[in-house]
Amino acid sequence: MRRFVGRYGRAKSVALFAAAGVLAASAALLPLSAGASSKIHLTLWQQWGSTGPNAVALNAAIKQYEKLNPNVTITSTYVTNDAKILAAISGGNPPDLIDLGTSIQVGGWAAAGALLPLNSYVKASGLKTSIYAPAAVKAVTEGGSLYGLPFMDFNAGLLYNKKLFKAAGLNPNDPPTTTAQLYADAVKLTKTNSSGEITQLGFLPAWPGVANGQTATLETLGWVFGGNWTSGSTPTATKAGNLAALKWEDSFYQKFGAQKMASFASSAGAYLTATDPFFTGKLAMTFDGPWVLAFMKSTNPSMVPNIGIEPFPATPGKPSSAGTTFLDTNPQVIPRGSSNPQAAFNFIKWETTNVPLATSFANTVFNVPQLLSAKAPSYPFASIFVKEANSNNAHSWNQSCYSSTYQIDLSNAESQVVLGKSTPSAALKALQSSALSAQSSCP
């Protein structure tokens, strides 16, 4: 699943690396040579965990690689603190490779000189990046250079409760196929008590959101409605499609009341726990990923048979927009100062191009394989997410020196609107202004 680690601002990372004198303009590092019989020890900092099935799957992959390459040993350490990672790199004592939980750090860290560009390694190895999902490659690319290899992609679709659909007089086997139908169904699925408080909600657009470690729904909705967030490296927050998306999202809060929606969200239950509103039947539809079913099976197993999943609906009159989704990946990166970048690259190339591993690992972590040729995992509805991830309707956030700041500010703009503190137009104008300001401070 998407694994958000601490967000570390671009300005801080640039300042940190400037102080250490290792900005991107520093001399390129050449691969260290090592004979086939040389003993190589690699240190890996990863964000899959130290225990549990995710960590077990990673350790099994490492053991498999070590068996194939007896001269290589890899020590895996669970590290999620961005400040610790950056301090290690700037201090000249980084791990040899890093498995990041999301791509949010890639743009800023690459621009600050924290990561090694991999183009020369890719070319020398004969690796063709066309084997990966296109959006996943974009997620690890900044300024035309590749700064990581994609591993375990993740995206989202429309999950809905068939039992609640039937109770509301809706066909449980006919979920909405357009955003207009989604709105109409959400109205029918919403209930209030005698005090006007929402007791059951059809759709909560901003849920689960950044506060719960996921992307802002607005990010995907902009693409659904024909907008985009950048043109090249320039922000385009005020595009007509983005505005239409935020107005559509806000229409739910206008209909049911921003304060009442906020009260429902704050009191309905905690995300991915037994009290999650989607798990308990308080929320009828949600835009989320396949990991939801894994957590639901663990905490609310009786609810699982009631759940259906479909690609996110299209905008009216544009059926080709059905299945639009964000796509992110778990970037496998090599920090500047790695003691053996060639050996590190050899491992991540093997890891990310191993077809059986792509499917089996995705099955464990409820993600989708990064390889276009890999079979879909066996978890429920996996084929839907795989098809979306490999399509032209899968979009990743454009990487740049200010991309993480822009992405966080987008989430804040969405929050301002759904909380009734700003209008869609004003919020996007402010977002555009802040993004341009961030871009202007790039090195």
Number of C-alpha atoms within 10 A of each C-alpha: 26 21 15 19 17 12 14 18 19 25 16 14 25 24 13 21 21 15 11 14 13 21 23 21 10 9 8 10 12 11 16 11 11 12 8 11 10 11 11 18 16 20 19 21 20 21 23 24 16 16 9 9 14 19 18 15 18 18 16 13 15 19 15 12 17 15 12 10 14 14 14 19 17 18 13 22 16 15 19 20 13 17 15 12 19 21 16 15 23 24 14 15 16 24 24 25 28 26 24 27 23 23 25 29 27 27 25 27 28 29 23 25 23 28 26 22 24 19 15 12 18 17 11 8 12 8 13 10 17 10 15 22 24 21 26 30 23 22 28 31 23 23 15 11 15 24 27 31 28 33 30 25 29 28 27 29 22 19 23 25 25 22 18 23 23 13 12 17 11 16 14 18 10 11 24 21 18 19 18 15 16 19 18 13 21 21 17 15 23 19 15 13 9 6 6 10 16 20 14 20 24 25 23 21 21 21 18 21 18 16 13 13 15 18 26 25 26 23 24 26 26 22 21 28 23 16 21 22 23 15 10 11 16 14 22 20 26 22 18 15 19 27 23 20 24 25 18 20 22 22 16 20 21 15 10 17 18 19 15 16 20 16 13 20 20 10 10 19 17 16 18 20 17 18 17 21 23 28 28 16 19 24 25 26 29 23 24 21 21 24 19 18 22 19 18 20 16 13 16 17 14 11 17 18 11 14 18 19 24 20 22 28 24 22 20 13 8 13 12 13 21 19 26 27 30 25 25 30 32 29 28 28 27 28 29 26 22 24 21 21 25 18 21 26 23 13 21 22 20 12 21 21 23 13 17 13 17 26 22 19 22 26 18 18 20 26 28 32 33 32 26 18 15 20 17 22 22 14 16 14 15 20 15 17 26 24 17 24 30 21 15 16 21 23 24 22 25 26 26 26 28 27 26 24 22 24 21 16 18 26 20 15 24 25 18 16 22 26 17 16 12 15 18 25 17 15 23 24 18 17 24 22 15 17 22 17 12 17 19 10 11 15 10
